[in-house]
Amino acid sequence: MTAGNLADGGEAGLSRPRADTPTAANTEMSTAASAAASTAASAEGTLITAPRIVPAAQATVLAPGYVTFSGGLVTAVGQGRPPRAPDIELADGVLVPGFVDLQVNGYFGEDLMTADAGGWEKVVRRLPETGTTAFLPTLVTAPLPELCRALRGAADLAPALRVGARILGVHLEGPFISPGRRGAHNAAWILEPTPAAVEKLVVAGSGLLRLVTVAPERRGAMAAVRQFTAAGVLVSVGHSDATGRQLSAAGDIGARMVTHLFNAQRPLHHREPGVVGTALADSRFTSGLIADLQHVCAEACVIAFAAAPGRVHIVTDAASCAGMPSGRYLLGGEPIDLPAHAGRPPTRADGTLAGSALRMDAGVAHMVRAGVSLTDAVGAATRVPADAIGRPELGRIAPGAAADFAWLDDDLMTRATWIGGQCGYLRPARG
């Protein structure tokens, strides 16, 4: 893949650096042509330069910076003048690791609980438009047989979905949650955890089940935490009325994460830290944060980042309405409504917030505008979630890491993505 190939119609700002650099008119490229933007341009691999690179492996900005990759892996990253002429020159914006989203219920009109193979393919293929290069499809509370069916279906589908964002496993959000903190989950389908129910879910997941949200205060929940942990499934505390002591006790036996901090959980009180306070204070826990500034206000987001540096990760909690116009959609097979007002999250009929329509790149931008540093916001969308689920080869631009990148414009919106060194998305030319 040569610089000339990329420049034969690529997005303005992405060009070859030769003396015959093309004009803006002929540097605009269709999305279809972006499939060619892939492998090594020479025996030395592909070299990209950018005005700024946030590697996320450390809290720094390389300005300017360069990265080389070959065979789907990063081989070098540095600051200043590159060792040779670049194959791809990004004239503006910032290059960051591809985003890792650990809570995606659906997207682009598809509810992952009910979607068929075509629906899953659409979500996987199009998520790179938002800068996301890896994610956990998320299934919310449903009758146990339906959850098992959905898990078996996901386990069957995932290996064949090789074009688009990486599927890192499945996040099971429920059914072992608190009825009093259920949020948009159907109360009739919430269960007390039993060894038999846990085993059914683990078996149905066929090794794809990676993360499960549990309310540890429920009867049988501590045994479930042990059982899931022993099966290699990470446990996150969420939709929970647990006290601080109960959350700490769950941490003692293996729980390591908290699902959408602040939402659907016992809040911080000055004499009872609850889930929120303990999650921020206990260094064993990494917490997801829905960064749409609707679920959690800007000030609370900034507090979370300050209180738990390196332990907050951005999630979208995206529902099927994400990336779609206002209207009626599904979450977990049940209706939700996305209002016409831009940025507002979907709701159930009773007004309860029901997931979001957030993009990961927008979540990063929201955090930066709220006052979080660019490096911390990018890290929270990349390295922190990747590390939380045991995938240290993702979420950073460093030698040996996967060549998963997102090129963001100056407003931090996605212009292009690469997954394993292959161009997964190039924003169509505007105008």
C-alpha positions, 0 to 999 in steps of 0.5 A: 500500500503506497502513499499514492494509493491512499491519496488517490481520493482519501479524506482531505488532510490524509495525503502523501508527503512527496513533492507531487502532493495532490491538491485537496480536490484529489485527496478526497476518497470514497469509503469504498476505496478505503478498503485499499488502505491497509498493509505495509507500504514497504519492507519496513512496514507502514509509517504514519505521521501526525501533528499529534499522537496520544499513545495512551501507554503513557500520559503524553502527547507526541507532537508531532509524532509517528508510528510504524506498523507491520503484520497488524502490530505496531513496530515503533512509535516516536516523536519528532522527525520520522526515520524516513518519508511517511507512507501516510501523512495526517495533516491535522487532528490527532491519532489515538488508539482505537476505542474499546467500549465495554458496554454496547447493547446495540447500534445502527437500528440493531438490538443485539439481544434480538438481531440476526446475523445480518444485524450483528454484521452491521454493528461490527462493520460500522462501529469503526465509524465512531472510532471504536475498534473493539467492544463487548456486545451487551445483553440486558436482563431477560428470561433465563432461556432467552439469555442462554439462547442469545449467548449461544447465538453470539458464540456461534456468530462471533468467530465469523465476524472478521470485518470491523470492530473486534468482539472481545466477548459478551457483557451480560448485564443482569439478570442477577441485579437489584429490583430496586436499582433496576433502571430500564431492566424488566423487574419480572425477569430479574433473578436471584443467582443460583449455582444452576442458573450461573452454570447455564449462562457460563455453558451457553456463553461457550467461552465468549462470556467475558463480563457479568454485572451482579448486585452483590447484596442479593441472596446467593450473589457472593457465591455467584461472584466466586462461581463466575470468577472461577469460570474466568468471567469478570464480575462487575457490580452494578444495578446494585443497592450494595453498601460500601462494605458489601462492595468491598466484600465482593472485591475480596472474592474477585469482583473488579469492576463497577457498571456505569458509575453513579447510575442505578446504584447506591450513591455516595453519602458522607456516612455511607459511601455506597457503591459510588464512594467505595468504587472511587476509593478502592483501588481494586475497582475500575468503573465504567462511566456513560460520558454523554453528560446526560446520565452523569453531569460534567462536574460529577465526571470530573470528580470521578476522574480526579478521585480514581485516576486510571480507574475510570473507563468511558462506555457508551451503553449504546442502544439500538437507536445509536446512530439513528434518527429519533423514533422507537427502537428496542433495548433487550427486545422491549421498546424505547423511544429516542427523542428528537432533541439532539444528545438526549438519551432514549427512555422507556415509556415511563421516562426511565433512561434506557441506554444511550445514543452516544458515540465513543468519540463524542464521549471523549470530546465531552470529557475534554470539554468538561475539563478532563485532560486529552490524555486522560480522556483518551486513556479512559476510552482505550488503555483503561478498558483494555487493561480491565478485561485483560487485553493489554495488547489493545488500547495503546500505541506501543511496540507489540500492540495491535495496530488499532488506531483512530484518526480524530479531527480537531473536534475529536470526531472520527475521520478514519480507523485502522484495525490490525493495520487495515483501514476499517473506516474513512470518513466520506469527503464533505461538501 
